[in-house]
Amino acid sequence: MTSPAFTRAIELTPEHPPEEIAALAALAESVGFEAAFTSSHYFNRDPFVTLASMAARTEDLALGPGIVNPYDAHPVTLAARTATLAEVSDGRALFGIGAGDRSTLRTLGIERERPLRRVLETAAVARDLWAGETVTHEGTFTARDVSLNLEPCEVPVYVGAQGPDMLRMAGKHADGVLVNASHPADLEWASARVAEGAAEREAARDPVSVLAWASVSIAEDADAAREAARPPVAFITGDVAPPVLERHGIDAEAAAGVSEALERGALGEAFARVTPAMLDAFAVAGTPETVTERFASMLETVDGVVVGSPLGPDLETGIELAASALERVSRS
């Protein structure tokens, strides 16, 4: 198996102005991260504007949306934005694509119909457009005689996945899989599904890279780290499948309460409904020692880790501590 393009990545949420996120990206690059994804939610800053600022402040860091969905923006528009990112970053662009948060999309009046086909078709059309082709597509979306007025480029496609079918599809078709999981048991199960899809992969293609997209909150104060993890864990819980809840012994009614609060836009209530069991299952939260141990367990199954939101009660410290934890694991 060839080495994956990167094994240490970070998610930077554009909840602050682009210049601040760009400074965090520069810090992440300086402490050893190889790639940075910027999340996409309607209530935060635009990810592509933020990524352009990040490109200007970094030199080698691979950059991409992490993750966009092909519902609240047309797939062709996403391909054009990503090609623009490739242009302004001198070829460092990544394309993180997934089905999106069901509860968030419903807030916008959008139903997430046929997500697997929509993601697969988006990736295929994007690749053709990046290659300089003129595309007509009729499927889960329509595009007629479209092309991009940009130089052809190659952009790796990373599919965000959690359910079995999306994991298999990503294993067969994507360059990388961003497994939405933080617990070793979930990653082991997910990696097996990716392997099932990879068994049908074209022989000429490089092996698929599998990374844990983990919600990480790290601080010297364990309680502060766990408290900071509540928001992302609420969004994860709101969209998790019943078998995953059962795997971790999480009460289905409690999870439904989190989801219902999110759909009403009652974010504070949703965060308060997060239980200790949810934090343990859906985040890597605690002291540097605790996080290092969890990273070591995770990397027994996957190629690398995307250190995801919230990072910790202090962003700069969280970035530095997470990088140190990954370095300790790599030396062990």
N, C-alpha and C positions, 0 to 999 in steps of 0.2 A: 504494500500500500504506500503510495506516495504521500509525502508530508502535506498536510492541509496548508492553505495559503496563510492562515493565521490561527493561533490558538488562544491568544489573549485579546479580548475585545471588551468594549465598554459601551453602555447605552447612556447618552446624555439627553435628558429631557429638556426641551426648550421652554421651560417654565420661567426662564430669565431671559433678558435681552440677548440677541445673537452674539454681541461682542463678549458677553460674559461666558456664554457656552463655548465660544471659540477659545477663550483663555483656558477653560477647563480642558478642552481638547489638546491644547498645547502642553498643558501639564500632564495629561494622560500619555501623550507621546513621549515626554521626557522621562517618565518612570517605567516605560517598557510596554505599554499597550500598543498593539499592532493595527487595530482597527477601531473605529468608533461609529456607532449607529445613533441616529437621532429619531426619537419617537414621534408619532404623528397622531395628534388628537385635536379635535376642532377647538378646544378651549385653550390650547397653547399656541406659541408662535409657529409660523410656517416652517416645516422641517427643511425644505430646500433652500429657503433664504438663510436659515441657520447653518446649513451645511456649506453654503458658499463662504460664509464668514469663517467657518472652521477650516476650510481649504486654504484660505489666505494666511492662517496662523500656523499651519503645520506643513511638513515637508514630505514625510513618508507614510503618514497614517492613512490607511484605507478608510473611505467614508461612504456612508449610505443611509438612506431612510430605514428606520427599524422600529416598526415596520409600517408601510403604507398598505391600504386596502384598495381594491379595484371597484369600490362601490361609491364612495363619496368623491372620487375623482375618476374620470374616464381612463381606461388602461393606456390609450394612446397618449394622453396628456402626461401620465406618469412616465411613460417611456421617454418623452421629450424632455421632461424635467431631469430625469436621470442622465440622459445624454448630455444635457447642459452641465450637470455636475461633473461628468467625466471630462468635459472640455476645460472647465475652470480649475479642476484639480490635477490636470496633466495625467489623466488616465487612472486616477485612484478610486473611481466610483464603484460602489456595490449597490445592488438592488435588493432590498429586503422587502418581500411581499408576503402578505397573508390575508386571511379572510376578514380580519378586523374584529373588534369587540362587538358581540351581538347587542349587548345592552346599550352601548354608545351609539351604534347605528340606529337603533330603534328610537333613541332620543331625537335623532334627526329625521325620523319618519322613513327610514330606509330598512327594507327587509333584506336579510342576507341570504339570497336565493342561490342554490347550487354552488356553494362556495368552492368545492374542489375543482369543478370545471372552470369556474371563473378565474381562479388563481392560475391553473394550468394554461388556459388560453391567454391570459395576460402575459405570462412569461414567454410563451411561444411567439406571440405577436411582437412583444418588445424586442426579442432577439432578432427577428426579421427586420424590424425598423432600424435597429442599431447597425445591422449589416448593410444598410443603405437600400433595402428593398422597398418597393411600393406594395402595399398590403391591402387586400380586401378580406374581411372576416365577417362571417355570420354565425353567431353562436350565442353564448350568454351575453354578449354585447355585439354591437355592429360597428364596423369600420369599413368605409368604402374608398378605395383608391387613395389611401393615406401614405405619406412618406414624411421624413424629417429633413429639414433644411439645415443639417449639421453633418460634419464629417463622420464617416462610419467609425464605430468604436466597439470594443468588447467589454461587457460588464458582467461579472459573475452574479448569478441569481441565487439568493438565499431565501428559502421558503420558511416562514414561521409556521410551526405545526404543533398540534397537540393530540388530535384524534387519530385513530388508526389509519383511516383512508388517506388523510392528508400526509401523514408520515410516510406511508408507502409510496404515494405519488411523488413526494419530494425525494425519496431515496432513488427513484427511477429517473427523474427528470431534472432535478435541481443541481447546482454546483455545491450547495451547502444546505443544511437543515438547521434551523434555529428552534430547538426543542424547548417549548414553553414549560419548563419544569426546573425545580430547584432541589428535589429530593432524589437521592440515589435510586430508590425503588422505582420511581416514575421514569427516570432516565434509562434504567435497565430495560424496562418494558418498552419504552419508546424506541430505543436503539434496535431492539429486535424487529420492530415494525419497519424501521428504515431499512434494515438489512433485507427484509422480504422484498421491498421495492427495488433495492440495489441489485438483487439477483437477476432482475430483468433489464438492467441498465445496458446501454450499448457498450460493447467491449472496447471501443476506441476512446471512450470518454474517461477522464480521470475519475478516481473514486470519489464518492460524495463525502464532504466534510460534515461531521456532526458536532454541533456545539450546544451546550446547555445555555439557554437564555434564562438566567437566574436572577430573581429579585434579591439583591444583596444590600444589607445594611450593616455596616461595620463601625465600631467605635470602642474605645476603651471601657465605656460604661455600657454593659450589656442591656440594661433596661432602656436606656436612651436609644440604642440601636434597634431594639424590637419595636419600640413605640413609633419610630420613624418608618418602619416597614408596613404600617397599617394601610396606607393608601394603595400602594400597588397590590398588596395581598387582597384587598377588597375587590379590585378589578379582576384579578385572577380567579378568585372564588366565584364571582358573579357569572363566569363563563365556563366553569369547569364541568366535566361530564360526571354523571352519577357514579360510574365505576371508580373514578379517582377519589371521590368523596368516601366511598366505601373502603378503598384501600387504606385510607388514613384514619378511618373511624370518625369522620366529621359528620355531624348531624345535618341531614338534608334540609330540615326546616330552618336551621341557622343559616345555611348557605343560601337558601331561597330568600331569606330576609335581607341578606346583603345585596343580592341581585335586584330585588324589588326596590330597595332604597336607591340603588344606582339608576335604575330606569326612571325613577321620579326626579332624578337630579339632586337628591338629598345626600350629597357626598359626605358631609359630616356624620350623618346617621349611619351611612354604610361603613365608614371607617370605624365607628364605635362598635359596630356589630361583629367586627373581626375577633375571633376567639384565639386563645393560645394554640389550639390544635391547628388552626388555619395558618398561623405564623410558622409553626414548625414544619408544616407540609409544603407551603408555597413560598417560603423565603429562606435565605441564608442570612440569619440575623444574630449578631452577638459580638463578642470580643474578637480580636485578631486570632487568638488561639482557636476559638470555636469555628470561625470561618475557615481557617486553614485546614482543620480536620475535615470539614464538610467538602471543601474543594478537592481534597485528596480522594475522598470517597467517590465524588462525582466523576473525576478524571480516570477512574478505573473503567468507565463505560463509554465516555465520549472523548472526542479529540481536543476539545477546548471549552472555554467558558466565556460567555458574554456577561460581564458584570453589569447587571441591570439596576434600574431605579429601585430604591431611592439613594443608594450608595451609603447613606448614613446621615446623622443629624448635622454634620458639617461636610459639605461636598468635597472640598480640597483634601481634607484629612481622609475622607472615605476613599478617594481615588488612590492616595498614597498607601494607605493601609491594605487595600485590596490588591494593589500591584505587589506589595511585599509578601502578602499571603500566597499569591500565585508563584512568586519566585521561590519561596520556601518549599512549595510542593514540587516544583520542577527540580530542585536540588536534592530532594529526598529519594 
